[in-house]
Amino acid sequence: MSGKAIALSQVDLSLGRGAARVHVLRGISLDVDSGEAVGLVGPSGSGKSTLLMVMAGLERPDSGAVFIEGADLGRLDEDALARFRGRRIGIVFQAFHLVPTMTALENVALPLELADKPDAHLRAEAELGAVGLGHRLHHYPAQLSGGEQQRVAIARALAPDPAILVADEPTGNLDEATGRQIVDLLFALKRDRGVTLVLVTHDPGLAKLCDRTVRLRSGRIETAVSA
C-alpha cells in the first residue's frame, strides 16, 4: 500500500432494511495517492457521501476491502477503528456538527482531549489562529457566522494532525463568497500540511481545483478524470 493514502477494492454497501434496503455502492475500486486532492461528484443519490463515509471508517461495507494508510479497516474492531480514525482522519461536514454548549476553543480541543493530549487547549488555540479565528476563541457556535463555524470545524478536523481530510459538501450551507473563502482555506491548509483531501461537492468550480475528479452514478464509478 506504499504511496496510497486510500485503497478500496470491490466495495459493496447496502443501507436500510427489508423493502427499504437500497444498494448504495456497487463494486467500487479506487486508489487515492498520498497528498492528492480528489473530488467526488455526481447526481444526488449516486453514493458520493456514503463512499466518503466508508473512506472515513464511519460506514462498514458489506463486502470488499478498505485500506487507509496501509491499515485494513475491516480487521479493526469498533474501538480500534475509532482510535485509528481519531488519529489519522479529519472529517468536515456540511452542517458543521459543532457542540453548541462548547466554545470554539473547546470544540477544537475536544478530539485532542479524547486522545489524551496534554496540550489540547494550546494546540486548539494555534489551530484556530491558523484558520483566522484567533479572536473568536471563547465564542459559542450560535455567536458565529456560518463561515466561522465551518472554520472551527476545519480547525477541529486538523487539530490531531491527520494524514487524510475528508469533507462532505463543505460549502453547501454557505453563501458563494463565504464558500470561496472556505475553499481557499481548505486548499491552502492542504498544501501547507501535505494532507490527502477527498471532498464531495456539487460545485464544478470546486471540483476543478482537485487533482482528480471521480464521478459516481447509481453507486458505481462512471469516470475518473485528472485535472
PyMOL commands that set and color helices and strands:
alter all, ss='L'
color gray80, all
select helices_A, chain A and resi 18-20+48-55+73-75+78-88+104-114+120-130+141-143+146-158+176-193+204-208
alter helices_A, ss='H'
color red, helices_A
select strands_A, chain A and resi 4-15+22-33+37-41+63-68+71-72+89-92+164-168+196-200+212-217+220-226
alter strands_A, ss='S'
color yellow, strands_A
deselect
rebuild
show_as cartoon
